């Protein structure tokens, strides 16, 4: 019930916030929100940025190549010409006139393709700027850039001739229907040829003042002309006429500035006069069309105001109706939400009760299974220990059998020699030389008996020491001796079970190893498990391999820094890659049932990792070899 109360309070708060948000949203609707026109982005922004970058001095090949790539991507021919000239200028500074000539030839070929007067004039002004800046330092630049200037001049002439031949249409705009507008349009109609205006203008000998300002701001005129072109769609005769005049005006201005910088003031003045004529014409054009547009917009504003009032009243009525409808829908939704919450809470409570009951049952089952697993694990560990003990006992028996056989053999031979000596002494004629030889042989046999008896005694003493419980205490141990001893024990244990197996044992012990602190019984158990696995692997491969296969088990000890490594390698059947990660898991074994418990490598890994802070790793290739590396701290 407490949760249901919190849910109800939350639903009421959500309802209150929704009603306030809807009310604010309804009041924020503006009646004239749809009257705006989307502003289309200018398509020349990227070209404008490129031109701005090309106007600066460029001193690196990377920057010039980047600008050239941008100009080619935009298919902007003047930008390509200027970028190539910048690159040629850099090559001149690097004392590479041959590369600069190649770049200028490419720029010349592109410049002759320009068919826009304004673009050609802008390109000529930039090339002239580059030429003026380097003419004194690098005289070779004059011949390099003059060819480009000539190509640009040809392009300008061709573009100007085309503009002079093309007569723009002077049709009236659709809105200019009154007599006054027709008279205004007739007065502002003029020729597009700049030469028609030069005769009526006075020629003054002084240098023109390029810094004088017009009465109307040029930026206002340009913005208004751009508005006229966009409103005309760009394809109408009027828009095309205005666009052509703007290009002629801007080209004349750029050319005038370029010739002025070069010192050719006659050409600069001539182009400046053309610029003034085009500018005045466009200013009159903009003013006249602005007046006509204002009159037309005034009448439109009156009609739009009436339409807005009617639209606003209708929208307010619609908003009120929508608010009431939304209020009813929100109220119904909140009630449905409360009902749904109550059903969900009831269902969740039942699910939790059922889940808790299932969890308790699973917990009891898991505890029972865990108890059984612990019992099974204890039994398997005991079986593994008994199996290891049996193998160890077999190895000990086989190891002791050799010296005992020698003792028995030498004892029988000595007994025969003593009998022969006694018989010789009973003869009437005694052979002292024979008696001395017999006594010498008996003495040698007694020495052999003593030697092999001591060997058997040492084996039994060592086994007793290993069998004595140590309590897990570490002691200083010779790792080479311990490894060799368990290798022999494991091999004799295998031989006691199968007399037909013969394995080549290869040892490579580091004689410089000093005794290390470890638990000998535990590490011996690890060695015994690893050696038994190695002998099992080579035995299996010998049963499968051809007759030329010879089994071999090698052991190597070494020390690197503070780590002691024991490497045990066999050329047996190897370990498949699919199970290589599982061999250290408890109860995992690849041996047939009854031959392995699956705890040998698991116990060995725990002894090395947890008991001695070492590592036990394996490397194997199926059908080729298996190599275990036991790494222990060399805390001598």
Secondary structure as UniProt FT lines:
FT   HELIX           2..27
FT   TURN            31..34
FT   TURN            43..44
FT   HELIX           45..54
FT   HELIX           61..74
FT   HELIX           77..93
FT   TURN            94..95
FT   HELIX           97..111
FT   TURN            112..113
FT   HELIX           117..134
FT   TURN            135..137
FT   HELIX           140..165
FT   TURN            174..175
FT   HELIX           179..188
FT   HELIX           195..198
FT   TURN            199..200
FT   TURN            210..211
FT   HELIX           218..231
FT   TURN            232..235
FT   HELIX           237..262
FT   HELIX           265..426
FT   HELIX           432..467
FT   TURN            471..472
FT   STRAND          475..477
FT   HELIX           479..497
FT   TURN            499..500
FT   STRAND          504..508
FT   TURN            511..512
FT   STRAND          516..518
FT   HELIX           520..544
FT   TURN            547..548
FT   STRAND          552..560
FT   TURN            561..562
FT   STRAND          563..570
FT   HELIX           577..579
FT   TURN            580..584
FT   TURN            586..587
FT   TURN            593..595
FT   HELIX           600..606
FT   HELIX           607..611
FT   STRAND          615..621
FT   TURN            622..624
FT   STRAND          625..633
//
